[in-house]
């Protein structure tokens, strides 16, 4: 649990679990047992208001009342919630860029910025990349980075065949959310610290590296 009040909650999603769906083991099914019930008159079953891929870790926003769920969904549609991801991308990559290739025939945009690079005997170069998706297509960040020949480390679906890293998970992390609270009108900025597998590549100073990149 990263934040909770009577209207909403912000939690950490681990890798290897669905946010929602037909499976019994989902974040959505686990919320009622792990979140304090709302005292608001329109309190309802807690519900995630956006999705993260099965293999993606990181920050997830949950509505606890009917009005909160509606408000947060509307804020996502109106792009009033800023999401920041970090990924480990393979190969030489530009310092920054905007990827606008269509996904499933729909307009899509992901903005990226190179934060840090390290040499790798197997992969040539591994890059810590900051990502700000401007649209919310399925597998958008994974497809977009693959489209510029910088696939995410550990991505079996969109990676380069001889460079796929098996058994270590996908190196894509939903790091932070920034938005105006729809009921208190306070500015909310919350982050979910990097998984250990990121620090193994970039060292324990990864938070300092990100801070120096202007994220705090």
URBELBEL-V774474 format. One record per pair of residues at least 12 apart in sequence whose ideal C-beta (glycine too) atoms are under 10 Angstrom apart, sorted by the first residue. I is the first residue (numbers start at 1). GAP is how many residues later the second one is. Records with the same first field share a line. If there is no record, write none. Layout:
# URBELBEL-V774474
I=GAP / GAP
This chain:
# URBELBEL-V774474
1=33 / 34 / 35 / 61
2=57 / 58 / 59 / 175 / 188 / 189 / 190 / 191
3=56 / 58 / 59 / 174 / 178 / 185 / 187
4=30 / 31 / 32 / 34 / 42 / 58 / 60
5=31 / 33 / 59 / 63 / 176 / 178 / 179 / 183
6=30 / 31 / 32 / 33 / 34 / 37 / 58 / 59 / 62 / 177 / 178
7=31 / 33 / 35 / 36 / 56 / 57 / 58 / 60 / 61 / 62 / 64 / 65 / 174 / 175 / 176 / 177
8=27 / 30 / 38 / 41 / 53 / 54 / 55 / 56 / 57 / 60 / 61 / 63 / 64 / 171 / 173 / 174 / 175 / 180
9=22 / 25 / 26 / 27 / 29 / 37 / 39 / 51 / 52 / 53 / 54 / 55 / 59
10=49 / 50 / 51 / 52 / 167 / 178 / 180 / 181 / 182
11=16 / 19 / 20 / 23 / 24 / 35 / 37 / 47 / 48 / 49 / 50 / 51 / 181
12=45 / 46 / 47 / 48 / 162 / 180 / 181 / 183
13=14 / 35 / 38 / 39 / 40 / 41 / 43 / 44 / 45 / 46 / 47 / 160 / 161 / 179
14=13 / 42 / 43 / 44 / 155 / 181
15=37 / 38 / 39 / 40 / 41 / 42 / 43 / 139 / 154 / 155 / 157 / 158 / 180 / 182
16=38 / 39 / 40 / 41 / 153 / 154
17=13 / 35 / 37 / 38 / 40
18=33 / 34 / 35 / 36
19=29 / 31 / 32 / 33 / 34 / 35 / 37 / 41 / 43
20=27 / 28 / 31
21=30 / 33
23=31
26=22
27=19 / 21 / 24 / 25 / 33 / 35
28=17 / 18 / 19 / 20 / 34
29=16
30=16
31=14 / 15 / 16 / 17 / 29 / 31 / 33
32=13 / 14 / 15
33=13
34=12 / 28
35=27 / 29
36=28
37=27
38=25 / 26 / 27 / 28 / 30
39=25 / 26
40=24 / 25 / 26 / 27 / 28 / 143
41=24 / 25 / 26
42=22 / 23 / 24 / 25 / 26 / 27 / 28
43=21 / 22 / 23 / 24 / 25
44=19 / 20 / 21 / 22 / 23 / 24 / 25
45=18 / 19 / 21 / 24
46=16 / 17 / 18 / 19 / 22 / 23
47=15 / 16 / 17 / 18 / 19 / 21 / 22 / 25 / 26
48=12 / 13 / 14 / 15 / 21 / 24
49=12 / 13 / 14 / 19 / 20 / 21 / 22 / 23 / 24 / 25 / 26 / 27 / 32
50=12 / 22 / 23 / 26 / 31 / 33 / 86 / 124 / 127
51=85 / 87
52=31 / 33 / 120 / 121 / 122
53=85 / 86 / 87 / 88 / 89 / 102 / 104 / 117 / 119 / 121
54=116
55=87 / 97 / 99 / 100 / 101 / 102 / 114 / 115 / 116 / 117
56=29 / 31 / 83 / 85 / 86 / 96 / 113 / 114 / 115 / 116 / 117 / 118
57=112 / 113 / 114 / 115 / 116 / 117 / 118 / 135 / 137 / 138 / 140 / 141
58=25 / 26 / 27 / 28 / 114 / 115 / 116 / 117 / 118 / 119 / 133 / 134 / 135 / 136 / 137
59=24 / 25 / 26 / 114 / 115 / 116 / 117 / 118 / 131 / 132 / 133 / 134
60=114 / 117 / 132
61=14 / 15 / 20 / 22 / 113 / 116 / 118 / 127 / 129
63=119
65=118
67=115 / 116
68=113 / 114 / 115
70=112
71=110 / 111 / 112
72=107 / 109 / 110
74=108
75=104 / 105 / 107
76=60 / 103
77=59
79=55 / 56 / 57
80=98 / 99 / 100 / 102
81=96 / 97 / 98 / 99 / 107
82=50 / 51 / 52 / 94 / 95 / 96 / 97 / 107
83=48 / 49 / 50 / 51 / 53 / 91 / 92 / 93 / 94 / 95 / 96
84=46 / 47 / 48 / 49 / 89 / 90 / 91 / 92 / 93 / 94 / 105 / 107 / 126 / 131
85=25 / 27 / 44 / 45 / 46 / 47 / 48 / 56 / 67 / 87 / 88 / 89 / 90 / 91
86=29 / 42 / 43 / 44 / 45 / 85 / 86 / 87 / 88 / 89 / 90 / 108 / 109 / 112 / 116 / 120 / 124 / 129
87=25 / 40 / 41 / 42 / 43 / 44 / 54 / 55 / 58 / 63 / 64 / 65 / 66 / 67 / 68 / 83 / 84 / 85 / 86 / 88 / 111
88=28 / 30 / 32 / 35 / 38 / 39 / 40 / 41 / 63 / 64 / 65 / 66 / 67 / 77 / 82 / 83 / 84 / 85 / 109 / 110 / 113 / 114
89=23 / 25 / 28 / 34 / 36 / 37 / 38 / 39 / 40 / 42 / 52 / 56 / 57 / 59 / 60 / 61 / 62 / 63 / 64 / 66 / 82 / 83
90=30 / 32 / 33 / 34 / 35 / 36 / 37 / 55 / 56 / 59 / 60 / 61 / 62 / 63 / 64 / 65 / 69 / 70 / 73 / 74 / 75 / 81
91=29 / 32 / 33 / 34 / 35 / 36 / 54 / 57 / 58 / 59 / 60 / 69 / 72
92=25 / 32 / 33 / 35 / 57 / 58
93=19 / 21 / 24 / 32 / 34 / 36 / 52 / 55 / 56 / 57
94=18 / 19 / 20 / 54 / 56
95=17 / 18 / 19 / 20
96=15 / 16 / 17 / 18 / 33 / 34
97=13 / 14 / 15 / 16 / 17 / 32 / 47 / 51 / 53
98=12 / 13 / 14 / 34 / 36 / 46
99=12 / 13 / 32 / 34 / 35 / 41 / 42 / 44 / 45 / 46 / 48 / 49 / 51
100=34 / 35 / 44 / 47
101=39 / 42 / 43 / 45 / 46 / 47
102=35 / 41
103=32 / 34 / 35 / 36 / 37 / 40 / 41 / 44
104=33 / 34 / 35 / 36 / 39
106=29 / 31 / 32 / 34
107=27 / 28 / 30
108=25 / 26 / 27 / 28 / 29 / 32 / 33 / 35 / 36
109=23 / 24 / 25 / 26 / 28 / 31 / 35
110=21 / 22 / 23 / 24 / 25 / 27 / 30 / 31 / 32 / 33 / 34 / 35 / 37 / 38
111=19 / 20 / 21 / 22 / 23 / 33
112=15 / 17 / 18 / 19 / 20 / 21 / 29 / 32 / 33 / 36 / 38
113=15 / 16 / 17 / 18 / 19 / 100 / 101 / 102
114=13 / 14 / 15 / 16 / 36 / 99
115=12 / 13 / 14 / 15 / 87 / 91 / 94 / 95 / 97 / 98 / 99 / 100
116=12 / 13 / 14 / 85 / 86 / 87 / 89 / 90 / 93 / 94 / 96 / 97
117=12 / 85
118=83 / 84 / 85
120=33 / 43 / 81
122=40 / 41 / 43
123=30 / 37 / 40 / 42
124=39
125=25
126=27 / 45 / 75 / 76
127=18 / 23 / 26 / 74 / 75
128=43 / 66 / 70 / 73 / 74 / 78 / 81 / 82 / 85
129=12 / 16 / 21 / 23 / 42 / 43
130=45 / 80 / 83 / 84 / 85
131=13 / 14 / 21 / 41 / 42 / 43 / 44
139=16 / 18 / 19
141=14 / 17 / 31 / 33
142=13 / 15 / 16 / 17 / 28 / 30
143=12 / 14 / 15
144=14
145=13 / 14 / 27
146=12 / 13 / 14
151=12 / 13
152=13 / 18 / 19 / 20
153=12 / 15 / 16 / 17 / 18 / 19 / 44 / 45 / 48
154=12 / 13 / 14 / 15 / 16 / 17 / 18 / 43
155=15 / 16 / 17
156=14
157=13
168=29 / 32
169=26 / 28
170=27
171=24 / 26 / 27 / 30
173=19 / 20 / 21 / 22 / 24 / 25
174=17 / 18
175=15 / 16 / 17 / 18 / 19 / 23 / 35 / 40
176=13 / 14 / 15 / 16 / 34 / 39 / 40
177=12 / 13 / 14 / 15
178=12 / 13
189=26 / 27
191=16 / 19 / 24 / 25
193=13 / 14 / 17
194=12 / 13 / 16
